[in-house]
């Protein structure tokens, strides 16, 4: 999420395996070097032939998505936790308004991540 000072650029996905996808890296940030092959985790949102903005993990050839889609993807577990917590708040604590707020926030976060990815 906080990409300041990291090598950033784009990767065009050339090949995907079962768990990871690979492709050439084109730098955008100053001081970053182009690479013939970097590895990005395969998810439902990564497809062959598409280009994604990424940030390189320090000391490796692994990359993670950046920008709005990367941030929302990182927050998906929080959205799921908010949905589960809403059930506990409503049933166990009997705070229905707070539960609806949690459920609405979790649903909005998951929907935004789905649309962005």
N, CA, C and O atoms as CSV, one atom per row, in Angstrom:
chain,resi,resn,atom,element,x,y,z
A,1,UNK,N,N,0.816,-1.184,0.000
A,1,UNK,CA,C,0.000,0.000,0.000
A,1,UNK,C,C,0.865,1.255,0.000
A,1,UNK,O,O,0.567,2.225,-0.698
A,2,UNK,N,N,1.934,1.230,0.785
A,2,UNK,CA,C,2.810,2.392,0.862
A,2,UNK,C,C,4.009,2.136,-0.045
A,2,UNK,O,O,4.961,1.464,0.354
A,3,UNK,N,N,3.964,2.666,-1.252
A,3,UNK,CA,C,4.959,2.322,-2.264
A,3,UNK,C,C,6.064,3.347,-2.406
A,3,UNK,O,O,6.928,3.195,-3.270
A,4,UNK,N,N,6.067,4.382,-1.589
A,4,UNK,CA,C,7.087,5.411,-1.707
A,4,UNK,C,C,8.472,4.815,-1.435
A,4,UNK,O,O,8.675,4.131,-0.431
A,5,UNK,N,N,9.426,5.082,-2.344
A,5,UNK,CA,C,10.778,4.576,-2.191
A,5,UNK,C,C,10.984,3.183,-2.745
A,5,UNK,O,O,12.096,2.660,-2.675
A,6,UNK,N,N,9.973,2.575,-3.283
A,6,UNK,CA,C,10.086,1.230,-3.855
A,6,UNK,C,C,10.203,1.324,-5.377
A,6,UNK,O,O,9.837,2.332,-5.982
A,7,UNK,N,N,10.717,0.261,-5.976
A,7,UNK,CA,C,10.778,0.196,-7.432
A,7,UNK,C,C,9.384,-0.090,-7.960
A,7,UNK,O,O,8.778,-1.101,-7.606
A,8,UNK,N,N,8.879,0.787,-8.797
A,8,UNK,CA,C,7.547,0.566,-9.353
A,8,UNK,C,C,7.617,0.581,-10.877
A,8,UNK,O,O,8.508,1.184,-11.475
A,9,UNK,N,N,6.665,-0.088,-11.474
A,9,UNK,CA,C,6.611,-0.175,-12.928
A,9,UNK,C,C,5.414,-0.983,-13.369
A,9,UNK,O,O,4.411,-1.072,-12.661
A,10,UNK,N,N,5.526,-1.570,-14.544
A,10,UNK,CA,C,4.438,-2.385,-15.086
A,10,UNK,C,C,4.976,-3.745,-15.481
A,10,UNK,O,O,6.151,-3.890,-15.818
A,11,UNK,N,N,4.114,-4.728,-15.438
A,11,UNK,CA,C,4.461,-6.067,-15.899
A,11,UNK,C,C,3.385,-6.505,-16.885
A,11,UNK,O,O,2.189,-6.370,-16.630
A,12,UNK,N,N,3.841,-7.032,-18.011
A,12,UNK,CA,C,2.924,-7.613,-18.992
A,12,UNK,C,C,2.992,-9.117,-18.802
A,12,UNK,O,O,4.027,-9.734,-19.055
A,13,UNK,N,N,1.898,-9.704,-18.359
A,13,UNK,CA,C,1.871,-11.125,-18.026
A,13,UNK,C,C,1.990,-11.943,-19.306
A,13,UNK,O,O,1.146,-11.862,-20.198
A,14,UNK,N,N,3.059,-12.733,-19.372
A,14,UNK,CA,C,3.322,-13.545,-20.562
A,14,UNK,C,C,2.887,-14.991,-20.374
A,14,UNK,O,O,2.419,-15.629,-21.317
A,15,UNK,N,N,3.040,-15.512,-19.157
A,15,UNK,CA,C,2.742,-16.919,-18.919
A,15,UNK,C,C,2.231,-17.098,-17.499
A,15,UNK,O,O,2.723,-16.465,-16.565
A,16,UNK,N,N,1.236,-17.967,-17.347
A,16,UNK,CA,C,0.687,-18.254,-16.018
A,16,UNK,C,C,0.755,-19.743,-15.732
A,16,UNK,O,O,0.432,-20.572,-16.583
A,17,UNK,N,N,1.180,-20.065,-14.521
A,17,UNK,CA,C,1.152,-21.435,-14.033
A,17,UNK,C,C,-0.039,-21.609,-13.118
A,17,UNK,O,O,-1.006,-20.850,-13.188
A,18,UNK,N,N,0.035,-22.624,-12.249
A,18,UNK,CA,C,-1.070,-22.857,-11.328
A,18,UNK,C,C,-1.117,-21.832,-10.207
A,18,UNK,O,O,-2.197,-21.444,-9.763
A,19,UNK,N,N,0.077,-21.381,-9.734
A,19,UNK,CA,C,0.111,-20.477,-8.591
A,19,UNK,C,C,0.688,-19.103,-8.893
A,19,UNK,O,O,0.376,-18.141,-8.192
A,20,UNK,N,N,1.521,-18.989,-9.918
A,20,UNK,CA,C,2.170,-17.713,-10.220
A,20,UNK,C,C,2.112,-17.417,-11.711
A,20,UNK,O,O,1.943,-18.311,-12.539
A,21,UNK,N,N,2.258,-16.133,-12.027
A,21,UNK,CA,C,2.354,-15.687,-13.410
A,21,UNK,C,C,3.682,-14.946,-13.567
A,21,UNK,O,O,4.188,-14.368,-12.605
A,22,UNK,N,N,4.242,-14.962,-14.766
A,22,UNK,CA,C,5.508,-14.297,-15.020
A,22,UNK,C,C,5.394,-13.413,-16.250
A,22,UNK,O,O,4.502,-13.580,-17.083
A,23,UNK,N,N,6.328,-12.463,-16.342
A,23,UNK,CA,C,6.362,-11.584,-17.494
A,23,UNK,C,C,7.473,-10.563,-17.356
A,23,UNK,O,O,8.093,-10.467,-16.297
A,24,UNK,N,N,7.739,-9.797,-18.411
A,24,UNK,CA,C,8.789,-8.771,-18.353
A,24,UNK,C,C,8.330,-7.545,-17.580
A,24,UNK,O,O,7.152,-7.189,-17.581
A,25,UNK,N,N,9.288,-6.912,-16.923
A,25,UNK,CA,C,9.033,-5.742,-16.087
A,25,UNK,C,C,9.593,-4.498,-16.768
A,25,UNK,O,O,10.752,-4.473,-17.183
A,26,UNK,N,N,8.764,-3.476,-16.877
A,26,UNK,CA,C,9.171,-2.181,-17.428
A,26,UNK,C,C,9.114,-1.147,-16.309
A,26,UNK,O,O,8.042,-0.914,-15.751
A,27,UNK,N,N,10.246,-0.519,-15.963
A,27,UNK,CA,C,10.262,0.419,-14.847
A,27,UNK,C,C,9.560,1.734,-15.152
A,27,UNK,O,O,9.512,2.180,-16.298
A,28,UNK,N,N,9.017,2.343,-14.107
A,28,UNK,CA,C,8.403,3.664,-14.177
A,28,UNK,C,C,9.138,4.626,-13.243
A,28,UNK,O,O,9.314,5.801,-13.566
A,29,UNK,N,N,9.565,4.120,-12.089
A,29,UNK,CA,C,10.232,4.965,-11.104
A,29,UNK,C,C,11.703,5.164,-11.465
A,29,UNK,O,O,12.311,4.295,-12.090
A,30,UNK,N,N,12.272,6.297,-11.077
A,30,UNK,CA,C,13.689,6.533,-11.359
A,30,UNK,C,C,14.573,5.564,-10.563
A,30,UNK,O,O,14.308,5.286,-9.394
A,31,UNK,N,N,15.609,5.065,-11.203
A,31,UNK,CA,C,16.531,4.140,-10.562
A,31,UNK,C,C,16.145,2.684,-10.691
A,31,UNK,O,O,16.949,1.806,-10.376
A,32,UNK,N,N,14.959,2.409,-11.137
A,32,UNK,CA,C,14.507,1.034,-11.320
A,32,UNK,C,C,15.031,0.499,-12.648
A,32,UNK,O,O,15.083,1.224,-13.641
A,33,UNK,N,N,15.414,-0.760,-12.657
A,33,UNK,CA,C,15.973,-1.388,-13.855
A,33,UNK,C,C,14.955,-2.337,-14.488
A,33,UNK,O,O,14.202,-3.008,-13.783
A,34,UNK,N,N,14.937,-2.389,-15.840
A,34,UNK,CA,C,14.042,-3.365,-16.484
A,34,UNK,C,C,14.508,-4.794,-16.202
A,34,UNK,O,O,15.702,-5.049,-16.045
A,35,UNK,N,N,13.576,-5.694,-16.143
A,35,UNK,CA,C,13.882,-7.104,-15.880
A,35,UNK,C,C,13.164,-7.966,-16.899
A,35,UNK,O,O,12.047,-7.662,-17.318
A,36,UNK,N,N,13.823,-9.044,-17.291
A,36,UNK,CA,C,13.237,-9.945,-18.279
A,36,UNK,C,C,12.090,-10.769,-17.714
A,36,UNK,O,O,11.152,-11.127,-18.427
A,37,UNK,N,N,12.181,-11.066,-16.411
A,37,UNK,CA,C,11.172,-11.937,-15.825
A,37,UNK,C,C,10.959,-11.571,-14.361
A,37,UNK,O,O,11.904,-11.553,-13.573
A,38,UNK,N,N,9.714,-11.280,-14.003
A,38,UNK,CA,C,9.308,-11.103,-12.608
A,38,UNK,C,C,8.120,-12.022,-12.347
A,38,UNK,O,O,7.462,-12.485,-13.279
A,39,UNK,N,N,7.856,-12.276,-11.082
A,39,UNK,CA,C,6.808,-13.219,-10.684
A,39,UNK,C,C,5.731,-12.481,-9.915
A,39,UNK,O,O,6.024,-11.769,-8.955
A,40,UNK,N,N,4.479,-12.647,-10.335
A,40,UNK,CA,C,3.332,-12.080,-9.629
A,40,UNK,C,C,2.412,-13.237,-9.239
A,40,UNK,O,O,2.228,-14.184,-10.003
A,41,UNK,N,N,1.836,-13.144,-8.035
A,41,UNK,CA,C,0.942,-14.195,-7.558
A,41,UNK,C,C,-0.286,-14.281,-8.457
A,41,UNK,O,O,-0.881,-13.267,-8.820
A,42,UNK,N,N,-0.647,-15.494,-8.804
A,42,UNK,CA,C,-1.821,-15.682,-9.657
A,42,UNK,C,C,-3.083,-15.573,-8.816
A,42,UNK,O,O,-3.203,-16.196,-7.762
A,43,UNK,N,N,-4.012,-14.776,-9.300
A,43,UNK,CA,C,-5.324,-14.654,-8.671
A,43,UNK,C,C,-6.350,-14.584,-9.788
A,43,UNK,O,O,-6.005,-14.635,-10.968
A,44,UNK,N,N,-7.594,-14.467,-9.409
A,44,UNK,CA,C,-8.651,-14.376,-10.415
A,44,UNK,C,C,-8.520,-13.107,-11.238
A,44,UNK,O,O,-9.064,-13.027,-12.340
A,45,UNK,N,N,-7.809,-12.116,-10.721
A,45,UNK,CA,C,-7.706,-10.824,-11.395
A,45,UNK,C,C,-6.502,-10.714,-12.319
A,45,UNK,O,O,-6.361,-9.705,-13.010
A,46,UNK,N,N,-5.624,-11.720,-12.356
A,46,UNK,CA,C,-4.431,-11.668,-13.203
A,46,UNK,C,C,-4.630,-12.606,-14.386
A,46,UNK,O,O,-4.903,-13.794,-14.213
A,47,UNK,N,N,-4.489,-12.054,-15.594
A,47,UNK,CA,C,-4.690,-12.848,-16.808
A,47,UNK,C,C,-3.531,-12.654,-17.769
A,47,UNK,O,O,-2.887,-11.605,-17.779
A,48,UNK,N,N,-3.274,-13.661,-18.566
A,48,UNK,CA,C,-2.207,-13.589,-19.569
A,48,UNK,C,C,-2.512,-12.499,-20.592
A,48,UNK,O,O,-3.656,-12.316,-21.008
A,49,UNK,N,N,-1.448,-11.771,-20.992
A,49,UNK,CA,C,-1.587,-10.751,-22.016
A,49,UNK,C,C,-1.971,-9.376,-21.504
A,49,UNK,O,O,-1.956,-8.416,-22.275
A,50,UNK,N,N,-2.310,-9.250,-20.243
A,50,UNK,CA,C,-2.686,-7.951,-19.691
A,50,UNK,C,C,-1.511,-7.308,-18.983
A,50,UNK,O,O,-0.576,-7.992,-18.565
A,51,UNK,N,N,-1.559,-5.997,-18.849
A,51,UNK,CA,C,-0.495,-5.238,-18.192
A,51,UNK,C,C,-1.011,-4.678,-16.873
A,51,UNK,O,O,-2.124,-4.156,-16.803
A,52,UNK,N,N,-0.180,-4.794,-15.809
A,52,UNK,CA,C,-0.568,-4.358,-14.478
A,52,UNK,C,C,0.515,-3.469,-13.884
A,52,UNK,O,O,1.700,-3.663,-14.155
A,53,UNK,N,N,0.108,-2.492,-13.072
A,53,UNK,CA,C,1.072,-1.689,-12.332
A,53,UNK,C,C,1.475,-2.480,-11.094
A,53,UNK,O,O,0.629,-3.032,-10.391
A,54,UNK,N,N,2.773,-2.527,-10.841
A,54,UNK,CA,C,3.294,-3.356,-9.762
A,54,UNK,C,C,4.408,-2.636,-9.011
A,54,UNK,O,O,4.932,-1.616,-9.459
A,55,UNK,N,N,4.751,-3.198,-7.860
A,55,UNK,CA,C,5.885,-2.754,-7.050
A,55,UNK,C,C,6.718,-3.994,-6.748
A,55,UNK,O,O,6.177,-5.043,-6.398
A,56,UNK,N,N,8.034,-3.868,-6.883
A,56,UNK,CA,C,8.927,-4.998,-6.638
A,56,UNK,C,C,9.194,-5.133,-5.144
A,56,UNK,O,O,9.473,-4.146,-4.464
A,57,UNK,N,N,9.106,-6.374,-4.634
A,57,UNK,CA,C,9.475,-6.646,-3.256
A,57,UNK,C,C,10.990,-6.509,-3.146
A,57,UNK,O,O,11.707,-7.035,-3.997
A,58,UNK,N,N,11.495,-5.828,-2.134
A,58,UNK,CA,C,12.940,-5.617,-2.015
A,58,UNK,C,C,13.728,-6.932,-1.968
A,58,UNK,O,O,13.374,-7.861,-1.243
A,59,UNK,N,N,14.798,-6.985,-2.756
A,59,UNK,CA,C,15.695,-8.137,-2.744
A,59,UNK,C,C,15.182,-9.364,-3.465
A,59,UNK,O,O,15.690,-10.463,-3.240
A,60,UNK,N,N,14.185,-9.210,-4.331
A,60,UNK,CA,C,13.659,-10.377,-5.041
A,60,UNK,C,C,13.135,-9.966,-6.410
A,60,UNK,O,O,13.173,-8.794,-6.782
A,61,UNK,N,N,12.652,-10.944,-7.142
A,61,UNK,CA,C,11.991,-10.699,-8.415
A,61,UNK,C,C,10.483,-10.862,-8.302
A,61,UNK,O,O,9.789,-10.965,-9.313
A,62,UNK,N,N,9.977,-10.887,-7.073
A,62,UNK,CA,C,8.534,-10.973,-6.836
A,62,UNK,C,C,7.941,-9.577,-6.861
A,62,UNK,O,O,8.549,-8.623,-6.377
A,63,UNK,N,N,6.747,-9.465,-7.431
A,63,UNK,CA,C,6.059,-8.179,-7.493
A,63,UNK,C,C,4.654,-8.319,-6.924
A,63,UNK,O,O,4.080,-9.408,-6.908
A,64,UNK,N,N,4.116,-7.203,-6.461
A,64,UNK,CA,C,2.729,-7.145,-5.994
A,64,UNK,C,C,2.033,-6.007,-6.717
A,64,UNK,O,O,2.670,-5.029,-7.108
A,65,UNK,N,N,0.745,-6.134,-6.890
A,65,UNK,CA,C,-0.009,-5.089,-7.579
A,65,UNK,C,C,-0.051,-3.823,-6.749
A,65,UNK,O,O,-0.084,-3.868,-5.519
A,66,UNK,N,N,-0.050,-2.695,-7.439
A,66,UNK,CA,C,-0.122,-1.405,-6.749
A,66,UNK,C,C,-1.312,-0.627,-7.288
A,66,UNK,O,O,-2.072,-1.131,-8.115
A,67,UNK,N,N,-1.467,0.584,-6.822
A,67,UNK,CA,C,-2.590,1.409,-7.258
A,67,UNK,C,C,-3.850,1.028,-6.522
A,67,UNK,O,O,-3.802,0.263,-5.559
A,68,UNK,N,N,-4.977,1.553,-6.961
A,68,UNK,CA,C,-6.251,1.294,-6.274
A,68,UNK,C,C,-6.605,-0.196,-6.208
A,68,UNK,O,O,-7.105,-0.671,-5.188
A,69,UNK,N,N,-6.350,-0.921,-7.280
A,69,UNK,CA,C,-6.684,-2.348,-7.281
A,69,UNK,C,C,-5.841,-3.110,-6.269
A,69,UNK,O,O,-6.353,-3.999,-5.589
A,70,UNK,N,N,-4.561,-2.780,-6.157
A,70,UNK,CA,C,-3.695,-3.446,-5.196
A,70,UNK,C,C,-4.083,-3.154,-3.762
A,70,UNK,O,O,-4.059,-4.050,-2.918
A,71,UNK,N,N,-4.441,-1.914,-3.477
A,71,UNK,CA,C,-4.847,-1.540,-2.125
A,71,UNK,C,C,-6.147,-2.251,-1.751
A,71,UNK,O,O,-6.256,-2.806,-0.657
A,72,UNK,N,N,-7.115,-2.239,-2.636
A,72,UNK,CA,C,-8.387,-2.904,-2.336
A,72,UNK,C,C,-8.200,-4.412,-2.192
A,72,UNK,O,O,-8.844,-5.038,-1.351
A,73,UNK,N,N,-7.326,-4.999,-3.004
A,73,UNK,CA,C,-7.047,-6.427,-2.908
A,73,UNK,C,C,-6.442,-6.758,-1.542
A,73,UNK,O,O,-6.746,-7.800,-0.962
A,74,UNK,N,N,-5.593,-5.876,-1.032
A,74,UNK,CA,C,-4.987,-6.088,0.280
A,74,UNK,C,C,-6.025,-5.970,1.397
A,74,UNK,O,O,-5.848,-6.561,2.462
A,75,UNK,N,N,-7.081,-5.235,1.176
A,75,UNK,CA,C,-8.090,-5.009,2.208
A,75,UNK,C,C,-9.256,-6.000,2.149
A,75,UNK,O,O,-10.180,-5.892,2.955
A,76,UNK,N,N,-9.243,-6.947,1.235
A,76,UNK,CA,C,-10.326,-7.931,1.138
A,76,UNK,C,C,-10.504,-8.706,2.444
A,76,UNK,O,O,-11.644,-8.900,2.866
A,77,UNK,N,N,-9.427,-9.159,3.108
A,77,UNK,CA,C,-9.644,-9.859,4.382
A,77,UNK,C,C,-10.350,-8.996,5.428
A,77,UNK,O,O,-11.136,-9.515,6.221
A,78,UNK,N,N,-10.086,-7.699,5.443
A,78,UNK,CA,C,-10.772,-6.811,6.380
A,78,UNK,C,C,-12.271,-6.773,6.090
A,78,UNK,O,O,-13.079,-6.789,7.018
A,79,UNK,N,N,-12.649,-6.723,4.818
A,79,UNK,CA,C,-14.068,-6.724,4.459
A,79,UNK,C,C,-14.767,-7.991,4.918
A,79,UNK,O,O,-15.886,-7.937,5.428
A,80,UNK,N,N,-14.109,-9.135,4.739
A,80,UNK,CA,C,-14.681,-10.399,5.209
A,80,UNK,C,C,-14.793,-10.448,6.724
A,80,UNK,O,O,-15.775,-10.954,7.267
A,81,UNK,N,N,-13.784,-9.920,7.401
A,81,UNK,CA,C,-13.821,-9.893,8.864
A,81,UNK,C,C,-14.942,-8.996,9.367
A,81,UNK,O,O,-15.583,-9.304,10.372
A,82,UNK,N,N,-15.180,-7.897,8.680
A,82,UNK,CA,C,-16.267,-7.003,9.078
A,82,UNK,C,C,-17.625,-7.693,8.932
A,82,UNK,O,O,-18.502,-7.533,9.781
A,83,UNK,N,N,-17.792,-8.458,7.853
A,83,UNK,CA,C,-19.045,-9.195,7.684
A,83,UNK,C,C,-19.243,-10.224,8.788
A,83,UNK,O,O,-20.338,-10.343,9.337
A,84,UNK,N,N,-18.196,-10.964,9.114
A,84,UNK,CA,C,-18.314,-11.952,10.187
A,84,UNK,C,C,-18.538,-11.289,11.545
A,84,UNK,O,O,-19.306,-11.793,12.365
A,85,UNK,N,N,-17.877,-10.176,11.779
A,85,UNK,CA,C,-18.043,-9.475,13.056
A,85,UNK,C,C,-19.461,-8.928,13.211
A,85,UNK,O,O,-19.973,-8.831,14.326
A,86,UNK,N,N,-20.086,-8.576,12.107
A,86,UNK,CA,C,-21.449,-8.045,12.202
A,86,UNK,C,C,-22.417,-9.077,12.772
A,86,UNK,O,O,-23.359,-8.718,13.479
A,87,UNK,N,N,-22.195,-10.346,12.473
A,87,UNK,CA,C,-23.049,-11.408,13.010
A,87,UNK,C,C,-22.864,-11.504,14.525
A,87,UNK,O,O,-23.839,-11.650,15.263
A,88,UNK,N,N,-21.619,-11.425,14.985
A,88,UNK,CA,C,-21.335,-11.494,16.417
A,88,UNK,C,C,-21.910,-10.274,17.139
A,88,UNK,O,O,-22.495,-10.402,18.214
A,89,UNK,N,N,-21.742,-9.104,16.547
A,89,UNK,CA,C,-22.239,-7.875,17.170
A,89,UNK,C,C,-23.761,-7.900,17.254
A,89,UNK,O,O,-24.332,-7.490,18.264
A,90,UNK,N,N,-24.412,-8.372,16.218
A,90,UNK,CA,C,-25.882,-8.413,16.223
A,90,UNK,C,C,-26.412,-9.491,17.158
A,90,UNK,O,O,-27.313,-9.238,17.958
A,91,UNK,N,N,-25.855,-10.690,17.057
A,91,UNK,CA,C,-26.381,-11.804,17.849
A,91,UNK,C,C,-25.904,-11.825,19.277
A,91,UNK,O,O,-26.695,-12.045,20.194
A,92,UNK,N,N,-24.617,-11.599,19.482
A,92,UNK,CA,C,-24.056,-11.714,20.822
A,92,UNK,C,C,-24.176,-10.452,21.647
A,92,UNK,O,O,-24.443,-10.519,22.847
A,93,UNK,N,N,-23.984,-9.312,21.028
A,93,UNK,CA,C,-24.007,-8.051,21.770
A,93,UNK,C,C,-25.339,-7.323,21.670
A,93,UNK,O,O,-25.578,-6.351,22.387
A,94,UNK,N,N,-26.198,-7.791,20.789
A,94,UNK,CA,C,-27.521,-7.180,20.581
A,94,UNK,C,C,-27.422,-5.709,20.172
A,94,UNK,O,O,-28.241,-4.892,20.593
A,95,UNK,N,N,-26.439,-5.375,19.368
A,95,UNK,CA,C,-26.251,-4.018,18.846
A,95,UNK,C,C,-26.552,-4.056,17.348
A,95,UNK,O,O,-25.642,-4.178,16.527
A,96,UNK,N,N,-27.817,-3.953,17.005
A,96,UNK,CA,C,-28.205,-4.142,15.612
A,96,UNK,C,C,-27.738,-3.002,14.706
A,96,UNK,O,O,-27.353,-3.247,13.563
A,97,UNK,N,N,-27.766,-1.787,15.185
A,97,UNK,CA,C,-27.320,-0.667,14.338
A,97,UNK,C,C,-25.837,-0.785,14.018
A,97,UNK,O,O,-25.423,-0.615,12.871
A,98,UNK,N,N,-25.046,-1.077,15.033
A,98,UNK,CA,C,-23.604,-1.247,14.812
A,98,UNK,C,C,-23.340,-2.423,13.877
A,98,UNK,O,O,-22.431,-2.373,13.050
A,99,UNK,N,N,-24.137,-3.475,14.012
A,99,UNK,CA,C,-23.983,-4.640,13.136
A,99,UNK,C,C,-24.291,-4.277,11.689
A,99,UNK,O,O,-23.586,-4.714,10.780
A,100,UNK,N,N,-25.326,-3.492,11.467
A,100,UNK,CA,C,-25.651,-3.078,10.106
A,100,UNK,C,C,-24.550,-2.195,9.515
A,100,UNK,O,O,-24.246,-2.294,8.327
A,101,UNK,N,N,-23.961,-1.346,10.330
A,101,UNK,CA,C,-22.856,-0.499,9.862
A,101,UNK,C,C,-21.661,-1.365,9.474
A,101,UNK,O,O,-21.051,-1.147,8.427
A,102,UNK,N,N,-21.320,-2.352,10.318
A,102,UNK,CA,C,-20.224,-3.264,9.997
A,102,UNK,C,C,-20.510,-4.067,8.733
A,102,UNK,O,O,-19.641,-4.212,7.874
A,103,UNK,N,N,-21.717,-4.582,8.625
A,103,UNK,CA,C,-22.076,-5.369,7.445
A,103,UNK,C,C,-22.051,-4.509,6.189
A,103,UNK,O,O,-21.570,-4.948,5.145
A,104,UNK,N,N,-22.562,-3.295,6.283
A,104,UNK,CA,C,-22.540,-2.399,5.122
A,104,UNK,C,C,-21.128,-2.021,4.711
A,104,UNK,O,O,-20.813,-1.988,3.522
A,105,UNK,N,N,-20.274,-1.733,5.690
A,105,UNK,CA,C,-18.881,-1.402,5.384
A,105,UNK,C,C,-18.137,-2.574,4.768
A,105,UNK,O,O,-17.399,-2.395,3.799
A,106,UNK,N,N,-18.318,-3.768,5.311
A,106,UNK,CA,C,-17.682,-4.960,4.752
A,106,UNK,C,C,-18.156,-5.263,3.350
A,106,UNK,O,O,-17.353,-5.612,2.485
A,107,UNK,N,N,-19.454,-5.133,3.112
A,107,UNK,CA,C,-20.007,-5.369,1.783
A,107,UNK,C,C,-19.491,-4.343,0.791
A,107,UNK,O,O,-19.151,-4.694,-0.339
A,108,UNK,N,N,-19.426,-3.080,1.195
A,108,UNK,CA,C,-18.915,-2.026,0.312
A,108,UNK,C,C,-17.456,-2.271,-0.042
A,108,UNK,O,O,-17.058,-2.084,-1.192
A,109,UNK,N,N,-16.660,-2.686,0.931
A,109,UNK,CA,C,-15.244,-2.943,0.682
A,109,UNK,C,C,-15.043,-4.129,-0.256
A,109,UNK,O,O,-14.227,-4.058,-1.175
A,110,UNK,N,N,-15.775,-5.213,-0.036
A,110,UNK,CA,C,-15.666,-6.364,-0.920
A,110,UNK,C,C,-16.169,-6.057,-2.332
A,110,UNK,O,O,-15.595,-6.529,-3.312
A,111,UNK,N,N,-17.234,-5.273,-2.435
A,111,UNK,CA,C,-17.757,-4.902,-3.749
A,111,UNK,C,C,-16.774,-4.015,-4.491
A,111,UNK,O,O,-16.556,-4.193,-5.689
A,112,UNK,N,N,-16.181,-3.062,-3.791
A,112,UNK,CA,C,-15.195,-2.175,-4.422
A,112,UNK,C,C,-13.988,-2.959,-4.912
A,112,UNK,O,O,-13.474,-2.696,-5.999
A,113,UNK,N,N,-13.529,-3.925,-4.113
A,113,UNK,CA,C,-12.397,-4.752,-4.529
A,113,UNK,C,C,-12.761,-5.600,-5.743
A,113,UNK,O,O,-11.942,-5.760,-6.648
A,114,UNK,N,N,-13.958,-6.138,-5.776
A,114,UNK,CA,C,-14.397,-6.942,-6.908
A,114,UNK,C,C,-14.460,-6.109,-8.182
A,114,UNK,O,O,-14.028,-6.562,-9.242
A,115,UNK,N,N,-14.986,-4.917,-8.088
A,115,UNK,CA,C,-15.102,-4.040,-9.260
A,115,UNK,C,C,-13.733,-3.574,-9.728
A,115,UNK,O,O,-13.480,-3.522,-10.932
A,116,UNK,N,N,-12.852,-3.238,-8.803
A,116,UNK,CA,C,-11.519,-2.733,-9.166
A,116,UNK,C,C,-10.634,-3.812,-9.777
A,116,UNK,O,O,-9.803,-3.519,-10.636
A,117,UNK,N,N,-10.805,-5.036,-9.349
A,117,UNK,CA,C,-9.958,-6.100,-9.864
A,117,UNK,C,C,-10.527,-6.654,-11.134
A,117,UNK,O,O,-9.949,-7.567,-11.723
